[in-house]
Amino acid sequence: MTVLSQGIRDGGIIAWRNLLNVRRNVDWLFAAVIQPIMFVLLFAYVFGGALGGGQYREFLIAGIFVQTTAFNSAFTVIGLCNDLQKGIIDRFRSLPMSRLAVLLGRTTSDMVVSSMALLIMSLCGLLVGWRIRGSVLDAVVAYLVLLLFGFAMSWIGALIGLSAPSVEVAQSAGLMWLFPVSFISSAFVGAGTMPGPLAAIAEWNPFTAVIQSVRDLFGNEAPPGMAPPAGWPADNALLYAVLSSVLILAVFVPLSVAKYRRVASK
């Protein structure tokens, strides 16, 4: 058996173990879903009337989807840090298993949780007036792009979780950097409405690329009065979104594995 195949097999076992923990602690799944639902209701009904009503709700949902898949990387941060603090990582280290398995299992199980959250949010979006206006194939591609991005963000979370000195620090570190990155994007308003420097950052922000590609695939347009996105990132949103996710994986998978080796060898 090759190292890669062993890592995938062992990672599947660890992922199943993590999902069993989610089943025993349903509040994890509840936390993964309740915040995005609150954002949907808040922006759809509190601000939606001033920003375009029903069409703004369609514009909003893609941003909520992307923000949620990214924020769910906090579960990777907390889960890994918790296992590390409780000595579970030391137990795994004593077993004849791939070192990649612990990280792969954690990120995979968290991607499953994100899939469930996306399903629930999609149903919630339909209730507030969101519709998929593209083809079935386009919708499938949109969800795959979301999961790929969420998977990539989980590996950033893995590095943070392995670096945090305590679970309390991990909880803050896992979310603190995500708020400015997600809000300086086109999640809630068009990038063109921001001041010059912020607009440039928002246009090239990978969050914006993923959001715009999902909107294009779902067939959701910006409400009247909101300038449509322009520039290379907007014109090639799907390509840029996929490349951004692949680049994040290419950088943070090796960094996380190297950090895990250092931590596990202590």
PyMOL commands that set and color helices and strands:
alter all, ss='L'
color gray80, all
select helices_A, chain A and resi 3-24+26-51+53-71+73-85+88-93+99-127+136-163+167-176+178-183+191-193+196-204+206-218+232-235+237-264
alter helices_A, ss='H'
color red, helices_A
deselect
rebuild
show_as cartoon
